[in-house]
Amino acid sequence: MPLFYKINTYGCQMNVHESEKLAGLLEKMGYVQCPEGEPADVIVFNTCCIRDTAERRALGNIGVTKAEKKRNPDLIIAVVGCMPQQDGVAETIIAKYPYVDIVLGTRSISELPAEINRVLVSRERKRKKSDKRYRAVNVGMPEKYLEIDEATPTVRTSYPNAWINIIYGCNNFCSYCIVPYVRGRELSRNMNDILDEIKRSVDAGYKEITLLGQNVNSYGNDLSDGTNFAKLLHETDKIEGKFRVRFMTSHPKDLTEEVMDEMAASSKICSNLHLPIQSGSDKVLRDMNRRYDREKYLSLIEGLRKRMPDIGITTDIMVGFPTETEKDFEDTIDIVERVRFSNAFTFIYSPRKGTPAARMEQIPYAIKQERISRLIKAQNRVTKELSDEYTGGIYEVLCEDIAPKFDGMACGRTDSGRLVTFDGGRDDIGKFFNVKITASKSASLFGHKEEK
């Protein structure tokens, strides 16, 4: 009878990829992914603490496992990732959730197999009444884990896309953000290791490579060999095969002319960029410690569109930062109107303990709600107008999945990142098609395959 594992993932694409590594570690130990409806032998919660909602959802689901542990005392429960890396949180988890066996921080997830084995040995000794229960807590400070384990196996779960980390951590210390405190300082992977992983993924049939980092544009700053993000993109473009390259996330203060030139010249790098602005107000951007202003951001947009007129640009926008006034918010609406983002990920600011912004006087939640409603309305109108411009055109689309809401339909993205639903099935996943767009609805496009 095989032993089953289950991984619950919260947060960003970085966490999705780290869960693939956790799966690789568990399968190397002999565990098998838990079938639907079967009880698991190991449950891992790979957590996020960037926003309050993700943290509360994770804690709620950890609480649910109490009943599972009661039914199966041999169940091993592990909580890993960003959430326990915060000051005092690991201790809180151990105290409030006594059925949790293992707590690991962001740069110690490779210790999971060793900690599982220690728990198993402890249980056997406890049965023989020779030892007390072992509970693992391994968080420390992220800066102490300075070695990148290139041997960590990966069980990829996002075909036809392969997530590939290029840099870990963050040096920016935006005043609202917990990431530098829980993921440590920037640590770039060796470029040859990255290129080898890309080649292996392409050889294995993956058609889209997504390069990941808290700030991909600062890749190489900590290396001494002259490597930078533009050079990595240039070398990636040389790899043979039919595939696309995307990357996230880019920080505007570090986006260079050289990177934009590489994007424009490349046959593989998508004309699609996620460039978080967070606010359209210069005052708020200063208070956020973002280290760019409206003029700088708009000049980047101009440079991108000059090189790639059809580029799809998406962004993150925060509403309700502590110092945001109505005028500041109107400046953000103005940026939405000027830049005309393909899409925007909008969210309400929530204080993160330990960050400078959490100590500022907070804006009433009702004001935040009212502002984000106006922002979403403005962005939805822009997105719909841009969607309408695709109607009648023919675009190359990489089929990513079957369409969950439409029978006999598949879905995928254009080079510019727009989601398209079209006639197709499961056998089309991972293939490229020319699709004629016949209709649009908000951010979604609809069409049918055209003969090549």
C-alpha positions, -999 to 999 in steps of 0.1 A, spaced: 0 0 0 16 33 -11 20 63 13 2 94 1 11 131 3 -11 162 -2 2 197 -7 -20 228 -1 -5 259 -18 -12 295 -10 0 327 -27 21 335 -57 37 316 -86 69 313 -66 50 292 -40 34 271 -68 69 262 -80 82 256 -45 53 231 -40 65 213 -71 99 210 -54 82 198 -22 64 172 -43 97 161 -58 113 157 -24 83 136 -12 82 114 -43 120 108 -39 111 94 -4 86 71 -20 54 90 -13 27 92 -40 3 121 -47 -29 115 -28 -59 105 -50 -91 125 -46 -111 112 -16 -82 92 -1 -67 100 33 -31 113 32 -1 102 52 16 136 49 -1 169 45 20 200 37 7 236 39 29 258 17 19 292 31 19 329 21 19 359 43 19 387 17 -18 394 23 -39 388 53 -65 368 34 -40 341 23 -27 338 59 -62 335 74 -72 309 48 -41 288 55 -47 289 93 -83 280 88 -74 250 67 -46 239 91 -73 240 118 -95 216 98 -67 189 98 -72 185 136 -101 161 129 -80 142 103 -52 138 128 -77 125 154 -88 98 129 -52 90 119 -27 98 146 1 87 123 -7 115 99 23 140 95 13 176 92 39 202 80 35 240 77 62 256 55 70 287 36 65 324 42 40 324 71 62 307 97 92 328 87 76 358 104 88 367 139 70 346 165 46 328 140 64 294 142 61 295 179 24 304 177 17 276 153 34 251 176 14 264 206 -20 268 190 -19 237 167 -4 209 188 -11 184 160 13 201 136 46 181 134 69 202 113 74 239 107 99 251 81 109 285 68 113 297 33 149 286 27 148 253 47 121 235 28 147 211 15 149 198 51 114 183 48 125 147 41 150 147 71 124 162 94 98 136 83 123 108 91 130 123 125 93 125 133 89 88 122 119 77 143 105 97 173 71 80 170 87 46 170 107 54 201 76 68 217 57 36 211 86 18 229 83 45 257 119 55 252 115 90 239 91 119 238 73 133 207 96 151 182 83 184 167 105 201 141 109 239 139 134 251 114 130 287 104 160 308 116 168 339 95 166 335 57 201 350 53 216 320 70 205 297 42 228 310 15 233 278 -5 210 271 -34 203 233 -36 204 226 -74 198 189 -67 162 194 -54 139 174 -76 108 189 -92 75 174 -100 60 199 -125 23 204 -123 16 233 -147 21 218 -182 26 232 -207 43 259 -185 75 253 -166 82 276 -136 119 283 -132 134 304 -104 162 326 -113 166 347 -81 155 343 -45 147 370 -19 144 408 -22 165 438 -13 139 465 -20 122 469 14 90 486 1 74 500 33 43 478 30 59 445 21 70 416 43 89 397 16 125 408 24 118 398 61 106 363 52 126 355 21 159 372 29 183 391 6 186 385 -31 204 354 -42 208 347 -79 212 313 -94 242 305 -116 232 313 -152 244 280 -166 222 261 -141 192 281 -152 199 276 -189 204 238 -183 170 237 -165 153 256 -194 169 232 -219 157 201 -199 122 215 -197 120 222 -234 134 188 -242 107 173 -219 80 190 -241 72 222 -221 62 250 -244 63 280 -221 90 289 -197 82 314 -169 113 329 -152 105 337 -115 118 361 -89 106 387 -65 125 411 -88 138 394 -119 154 427 -132 179 426 -104 191 391 -114 229 390 -113 235 420 -91 250 397 -64 271 378 -89 307 387 -98 309 375 -134 290 403 -151 258 383 -155 226 403 -156 190 397 -166 194 410 -201 223 386 -207 201 357 -193 173 366 -217 198 368 -246 212 333 -239 177 319 -233 167 331 -268 195 309 -283 180 277 -270 166 256 -298 129 246 -300 95 261 -303 86 277 -270 78 309 -253 94 328 -224 76 350 -199 89 364 -166 77 379 -134 79 401 -114 97 432 -128 104 462 -106 101 495 -125 132 510 -109 154 482 -124 139 477 -158 167 487 -182 168 497 -219 190 466 -224 162 443 -212 136 461 -234 159 457 -264 163 420 -257 125 416 -255 120 434 -287 147 415 -306 138 380 -293 118 354 -312 109 336 -280 103 362 -253 67 372 -252 56 408 -259 40 408 -225 52 424 -192 39 425 -157 51 458 -143 36 467 -109 30 504 -103 12 500 -70 1 537 -70 -2 566 -95 7 592 -68 43 604 -65 38 611 -28 24 576 -21 52 560 -42 78 578 -20 60 567 12 60 531 -2 97 534 -9 92 523 -45 121 545 -58 105 557 -90 79 583 -98 51 587 -124 74 602 -149 98 573 -147 70 547 -150 54 565 -180 88 567 -197 92 530 -193 58 524 -209 67 547 -238 100 528 -243 82 494 -243 55 505 -267 80 522 -290 98 488 -294 68 466 -292 36 484 -302 14 454 -295 28 446 -261 4 436 -234 12 453 -201 -4 442 -168 2 456 -133 -5 455 -96 -23 484 -79 -28 488 -42 -56 508 -28 -58 523 7 -21 527 16 -20 546 49 -10 580 34 -33 578 3 -56 608 0 -85 612 -25 -62 632 -47 -36 604 -46 -62 579 -56 -73 601 -85 -37 601 -97 -39 563 -97 -71 564 -118 -53 588 -142 -25 563 -146 -50 536 -155 -65 559 -181 -31 569 -196 -13 535 -196 -43 514 -206 -32 482 -189 -44 449 -204 -54 439 -169 -46 450 -134 -44 430 -102 -61 453 -77 -61 448 -39 -67 466 -7 -37 473 15 -36 452 46 -10 459 73 18 433 77 33 432 111 70 442 111 67 466 82 70 504 84 36 510 69 19 489 96 29 515 121 12 543 102 -23 556 108 -46 534 88 -74 545 64 -110 534 73 -119 502 55 -151 517 40 -130 542 22 -107 515 8 -137 495 -4 -152 525 -21 -120 533 -39 -112 498 -51 -148 496 -65 -141 527 -86 -107 514 -96 -120 481 -108 -148 498 -128 -122 520 -145 -99 492 -153 -127 469 -165 -138 495 -190 -102 499 -204 -98 461 -205 -130 457 -225 -121 484 -250 -87 467 -256 -104 433 -259 -127 447 -286 -96 457 -307 -87 420 -310 -120 411 -327 -114 399 -363 -77 394 -359 -58 361 -360 -33 353 -332 -11 325 -323 -23 308 -291 -7 282 -269 -34 259 -256 -30 256 -219 -60 237 -207 -96 227 -215 -120 256 -208 -136 249 -174 -170 266 -182 -175 256 -218 -179 221 -232 -159 213 -262 -137 244 -258 -101 249 -248 -82 280 -236 -48 295 -240 -29 328 -243 -17 350 -271 19 362 -272 7 394 -255 -9 374 -226 -46 377 -235 -67 347 -225 -85 331 -255 -113 304 -254 -116 285 -286 -128 252 -301 -106 223 -288 -101 196 -263 -76 179 -240 -54 166 -268 -47 202 -279 -30 211 -246 6 221 -253 1 229 -290 1 262 -308 -28 273 -330 -37 302 -351 -70 315 -336 -94 340 -352 -110 362 -325 -148 364 -331 -160 379 -298 -148 395 -266 -161 397 -230 -142 418 -205 -107 403 -203 -116 372 -222 -115 366 -260 -133 340 -279 -125 325 -313 -120 294 -335 -89 277 -350 -78 287 -384 -59 265 -408 -22 273 -408 
